[in-house]
Amino acid sequence: MKLSVIAVCAALFVAVGIAGCSGGYRLPDTEPGKEMPERAAVDETWYGELPCADCRSKNITLTLFHDHTFRMGQVHAGIAGRRDRVEYDLGRWELKGGKLFLEGSMPRPMQFRRVSDTSLEMLDQLGRKIVSKLDYTLQLRSVPDFVSGPYTLRGLFVSDGAAITFKECHTGKTFSLLFERPDSSVLGEYASLRSSSARGVLAELTGRFTLGEAKGGGESIMVRKFGRFLPGESCGELADRSVSLEGTFWRVLSIRGYNGSLEGAAGKPYVRMKSDDGSVSGFAGCNRFGGSYVSDGQDLMFSRLVTSRMACPAGAMELERAFLDALGRTRSWKVRGRILELYDSNSKPLVNLTAVSVR
């Protein structure tokens, strides 16, 4: 059904005209400067030693593949009293507003912008320039680094008796699967789990990417440790688990136009929507609120919002007005991983929230 304009309790909302956001991330607005190419002509590797809050430096190796996938290694070097911590991630890259947007297993996407033909600058979680005298740039390397890993991977495990393939969830790419130490029990368990109607079974494993060992000379995954099969699951179900619009406890990460603290009188604002009766409830920063909502596809509108009448310090009241104003202007939504984004009638971002729990 089409959403009609529903009167919102005007007394609850006060427009706030300050530009910017606070906390969380949003899809960036277009900024002047060099544009990233829509598609990498060749595989490119970028490297930089970036500032780190709890270590000497965070050394990032980022490879952008021409098919819009990426692999990245991060070494947290110089951690006091501990060994260096190494993390790997992979997924897909795309451009939003002229900026590079990386989405893999990270809770929030990473963003960069092109400074020159040989430099990428890391942006903050809002897609804005990091205001600092420290260096947040990655430099283009002359030779691609395929960032072999090891990675913890999820994907569709398929065996025809002669060969094994693995369709990795975050990239959607299929690789030949090899084992450092062959284990016949893995294929035995696969055979017992695979149904006649399904070609494969979702699996978790740890492995490295290798070149030249697959048929045809392409990449393969060398399994260091096989984790487990996940019968009945799929890549899409794993990505979407516990993050539906309705029934999820959403806590605020940022509010467009509000630069103050997100800590209200009793914690950060949150909202929950119940599909069974179309009701919405939550905490706005000072008072609890309730009302109703209408959702049709990606459309979303809140109405008849009322709050309790508790008085709070000025900061909490300002946060409450900003949050309720944003809810009153919401007209659409999108979930990215565990992040809920609310937009106004012009598709401008209003609020970002993160999934905390499901009830």
N, C-alpha and C positions, 0 to 999 in steps of 0.2 A: 504494500500500500504506500501511497505518497505521504510524506510527512507534511502536516499543516503547521502553520505558525501557532504555537501555543503560548498563551500569556505567561510570563514568568514574573514572580513576585518582585516588582521593581524595587521595593524598599530594601531588598537584600543585596543589591549590586551597586557598586560605585566604580566607575571607570577609572582605571589607572593608566596614565599616559607615558610612563617611563619605558624607554626602549630596552630590549635585552631580556635575559632569562637568568635563572639562578639554579645551579645544580643540574644533573641529568644530561641528556643530549637531545638534539633535535636535528632534523634535516636542515642543512645550511641554506641560507639565502645566497643568491649569486653575488660574488664580490668581484671587483675589477682585478685585472691581473692576467697572467698567462693561463690559458685553458689547457686542461689535460686532454690528450687525444682520446677520442671515443673508444678506441681499441688499440692495444699495443701491437705494433707490427711484428715485434719479436719479443722473446722472453727477456725481461729486464730485472736486474737485482739492484736494490738500494740498501745502503748501509750507513749507520750512524751510531755514535756513542752519546746517548742522551742523558740529561739529568735524572737522578733517581732519589726519592725521598729517604729510603732506608738502605741505600747502598752507594758505592762510589760512582757507578754509571750503569745505565741500562743500554746494552749493546744490541741493536736491532738489525737483523738481516731480513729484508722483505723482497720476495721475488714475485713479480706480476707476470703471469703467463698470458700469452696472446689469446687464449680461449676464455678470458675473464675469470680465471681462478687464481688464487694466490697461496703461497706458503710463507710462513714467517717464524723465525727463531728469535727469542729474547733471552739474553744472558744478563742476569742481575749480578754484576761483579762487585766484589769488595764489600760483602755483607759482614758486619762486625761479628767475629767469633764463629762464622759459619762458612760452609762452602758456597761457591757461586750457585745460584739457582737458575736452571735452564728450563724454558717453557717453549712449546711449539704450538702453532695453530695453523689452520688452513680453512679455506672457504672460497667465497666468490667476491669479486670487486666490481664496483660500478661507479658511475659519476652522478653526483647530485649537485646541481648549481655550480658546476665547474670544479668540484672538489672530489677527491678520491674517497670512497666509502667502502671499508672492509667489513664484511660480515661473515664470521665463522662461529666458533664455539664461545667466544667472549660474551659476557653478559651485555655489553654495550659495544656497538660498532666503533672502530677507529676511523679517524678522518685526517686527511692530509690535503695540502694544496701545493700546486707547482710554483716554485719560486723562479726557476730557470730550467733550461733543458737538462741540467745535470743535478738539480736540487729539489727535494720535496721537504716541505715543512709540516711537522705534526701540529694538529690543531687540538683545542681542548674539546671536552665532551659536548659542547654546544656548537662545534664547528667554527669556533672563532680563533683568532690569532692568540697564542699564549704570550701575555705581556711579561717579558723577562729578559734580562741581559744574558741569560744562558742560551746555549745553542740547542735548538730542537729540530735540526735539519738532518735529512738523510741524503747521501751523495750517490750518484749513479756509478756502479762498478762496470768495468770494461768487459768482464766475463760473467755470465749468469751463474749463480749458485742455486742449485736445486733444493737446498735446505732439506736434507734427507731425513732428519729426525733423530730419535724415534718419536712417533706420534701415538696417542691413544685414539683409535678410530672406531667408528660405527658404520656399518654398511651391509649390503645384501650379499651374502655368501652363497655362491652357486657352484656346484660341481657336476660334471657330466661323466665322472669316472676317470677321465684322462687328464683333465685340467680343472683348476679352480679359479674363478674370477670373484672380484669383490667390487661392488658399486658403492663407493664412499658417499656418505649422506650429505656432507656440507658442500662438496664440489659437484656431486652428481656424476663424477667420472668413474669409469670402470677400469680396473687394473688386474693383471694376472697376480695370483697369490702363491708365494713360495714360503717354505718353512725352513728356519735354521735347523730345527730338529723335528723331522717328520713324526707325526703322532697319528696313528691309525684310529685312535679313539675319537678324534675330531670328525673324521668322515663317517665313522659309525654312528655318532650322535646325530650328524646332519641327516643321514639316511633315515633315521628313525623319526625325525621331526618334520621332514619335508612332506607335505601333503601332495596328493596327486594333482591338485588344482594350483599349487604354488610352485614356482620354479626355483625359489631360493628361500633362505631363512636369514633374518637380521642377526648380526653377530657383532661382538665387541672384541678388539684385539689391539696389541701393541706391535708396531712394526716400523721399518724404515723403507723409504723409497729408493729403488735401485734402478740403474740404467743398463740396458743391454742384455739383461737376463730373461726378458720376456720374449715370446715369439714375435718376430717382426722388428725386434730391436727397440721396442718402446719401454716405458717404465713398468716396473712391477713393485709389489710390496713384499718385503722379506719379513715374515712374521717372527718376532722375537718371543712373544708370549701370547697364546690364544686365551682370551678371557672367557666368554660364554656366548651361547646362542640365546636369542630373544624371540622365541616362537610367537607368532600372532602379532608382532610389532612391525612397524614400518618407519622409514625415515621421517615421513610427514607426521606420524603420530608422536614420535619422540620430540620433534621440534615444537609441536603445538600443545604438548601435555601440560595441563595445569595452568594454561594461560588463555582461556576463553574469555571473552568480554564479560559474560555474565557468570556470577558465582565466584569470582575471584576478588580477593582483598587487594585493592590497588592503592599503594602509598605514593604520594607526590614526590617527584624528583625535581621538577622545575615548573615555573609558571611564567609565561611570556609577559613581559612588562613589569615584573616584580623582582627587585634586586635585594630584598631583605632576607633575614633568616627564615628557613623553612621549619624551624622548631616553634610550634605554637605553645599554648598553655599546657597541653597534655601530649606533646609529641608532634610529629608531622601529620598534616592532613591526609585523609584517606577516603576512599569511596568504595561501595559495593553495590552491585545491581543484581536483583533477583528476577529470574525469568518467569517464575511461576505466577507472580502477581504484578510484575512490571514496576516494582518499587525500588527506590534508591535510598541509601542511608550512608552516613559517614560522619567524619569529624572535620570541621572547616578551619581549625586553628585556635578557636576560642570555644565555640559552641558545637554541639552535635546538630546534625540536620537530617531531614527526611523529605521525601517527595516521590515523584514518579518519573519515568522516562519512556521514550518510544524509540525503538531501533528497527530499521528496515534495511537489511544489507549493510552497507558501510555508513548509512545515515544514522544520526543519533541526536536526540534532543531531550533535555531535562526540563521539567516543569513542576509547578506548585511546590517549590522548595521552601521549607519553613525551618527555622532554627529555634533552639532553646534561647533563653534571654540572660545568660550569664555575662557579667562584665569582666573584662580582661585588660592587661596592660596594652598600651598603644601598639606595640609591635605585633602582638597576637591578633589584634583587631584589624590591623592593616593586612596581615596575611590572610585572614578570613575574608575580607572584602575582595582581595585579588582572586582568591580561589573560587568564591561563589560567582564573581563576575565572569570568570572564564567558563565555569559550568553553564552559566546562563547564555553564553555566546556559542557554545558547542553545537556543531551541526554534522560532524562526521568523525570517524575514528579509524585507527589502524593499529594492529598488534605486530610488533617486530621482535621476535624472540620472546623475552619476558617484559618488554616495554610496551605500554599502551600510550598512543599519541592521540590527542584530541585536537580537532581543527575547527576553525570558524567557517562562516558561509563562503569565504573566499579561499578556502583551503590553506589558510595560514595557521601554523602550529600555535596552540594555546597552552596546553599542559602536557607534560610527560609524567607517567606514573610507572612504577615497577610492581610486578606481581610478588606478593609476599606469601599468600596462602590461598587455598581454595576451600570453600565451605558449601 
